[in-house]
Amino acid sequence: MDAVVTAFGLVFEPYVLMVILLSAVYGLFVGAIPGLTATMATALLVPVTFFMAPVPAVAAIVTATAMAIFSGDIPSALLRMPGTPASAAYADEAYQLTRNGQPELALGAGLVFSVLGGLFGGAVLIVAAPSLAEIALRFSSFEYFWLVMLGFTCAIFIAGRDPLKGCVSLLVGLLISCVGLDNPAGAPRYTFGNAELTGGISLIPLMIGMFAVSEVLRFAVTVDKPVMAIERPFGDVFSGMWTLIRKYPLQLLRGSTLGTAVGALPGAGADIAAWMSYAISKRFSKEPQKFGTGHVEGIVEAGAANNSALGGAWIPALVFGIPGDSITAIAIGVLYLKGMNPGPTLFVDNPQNIYAVFIVFMLAQLLMLPLGWLAIKAAKQVLRIPAGLLMPVILLFCVVGSFAINNTLFGVVVMGLAGVLAFFMERWGFPVAPTILGVVLGKMLEEHFFSSLIKADGNLFVFFERPIAGTLGALTLLIWLWPLLRRGVHLASNRGTAT
């Protein structure tokens, strides 16, 4: 209890509270600009933390990342420009709600359920960090391989009414992920002698192009121009949220639990958690036909997942010094610089600092409600701009965001080509989201598959020998074969009835 009281004293100092507030505003701003991800927000904060004590330094990183993950939903809902890869999972759904005249519902659900998911992840971090970290460490390349394969299954669930086109879109993403030298053999693939392509295709310019630039192109070729400006007042974003909580408690719990579990796996993070949660929400929904038309259920579950994954990612980082994602990889470096060496001894030698991190995590989630509301109120003015003026501004932001990734025009070229590709894909009925999913998971699939083959000396049965890997593998194969099994049972029952 003495350590807890000391931790409260460390956090609720005026200087630390000011750092938390400024970091929150900074995170909201960076996350809302497509191309400037939560990871970039964290990296840019590191030089500032050199001049801070341990608690405010970690508080700045925790607060900024939590805000950045949420604020990526704002341009996603208003402009179909995901601020972060996690927001891309339900960008189409949120944008369709805006087009249906319900932007406050999309943004309100993103805000409220991000907060609830973040609080859930923080609570799990406080209560069960050592136990969950021990489970996460049991994951080897075999388990990660099956986890990625489960992720690919999501492409079928989010593909809409035509699973075959969803598979084709996924294969396009896998093909894009193969470009470059980042493969087990270190051989140049699909580079065509271009030095820029040896580093592969960056996800952020690709994502900006496929979601935002394709929208600009669609506007340019449409004869009946859509009117983006709204005449009615922007509604209360908190209106109806309690109704959604009572209507979708299972989705909230399922998304928060999955997000925390996936976040705790080293290298997974909020992106995969959001994609998987949205797909599961559609798969088990009572109204799957409404997904893609502006249905808030998927936003509820995926929004809870992406912020709860932050709490999960800190579990292996604090307990074992193993990063759960790219954000905690940067944070671990800051912890070492401040003498808070991650590991079991941290809970014994500096318990007050650990409890201070826990308090900051929960405080950041609660602070997201008022600050997120203010950010949405400021962003709503975007909807009052006529589409003819808004689209060139969107294109300008696309160019800036794509260039900012590597400070090279190649990112802008990738963005433009991706926009053209997505424009024709959507015109021919191929969904864009599975392509992004394929790019996100493609490199992980190849890395873990070949690592597992080397360990198994080419024996494929080893993929099922480990308990967790065997369970995940059996579950994946069951999901894949379920339509055939159900069809076989149906045919057998029909024959029995006829006889």
Secondary structure, DSSP 8 states (H G I E B T S, - for coil): -HHHHHHHHHHTSHHHHHHHHHHHHHHHHHHTSTT--HHHHHHHHHHHHTTS-HHHHHHHHHHHHHHHHHHTHHHHHHHS--SSTTGGGGHHHHHHHHHTT-HHHHHHHHHHHHHHHHHHHHHHHHHHHHHHHHHHTT--HHHHHHHHHHHHHHHHHTSTT-HHHHHHHHHHHHHHHT-BS-STT---BS-TT-TGGGG---HHHHHHIIIIIHHHHHHHH-SS-------S----TTTTHHHHHHH-HHHHHHHHHHHHHHHTSTT--HHHHHHHHHHHHHHT-S-GGGTTSS-THHHHHHHHHHHHHHHHHHHHHHHHS--SSHHHHHHHHHHHHTT---SHHHHHH-HHHHHHHHHHHHHHHHHHHHHHHHHHHHHGGGGGS-HHHHHHHHHHHHHHHHHHHHTSHHHHHHHHHHHHHHHHHHHTT--SHHHHHHHHHHHHHHHHHHHHHHHHTT-GGGGGTSHHHHHHHHHHHHHHHHHHHHHHHHHHHHHHHH-
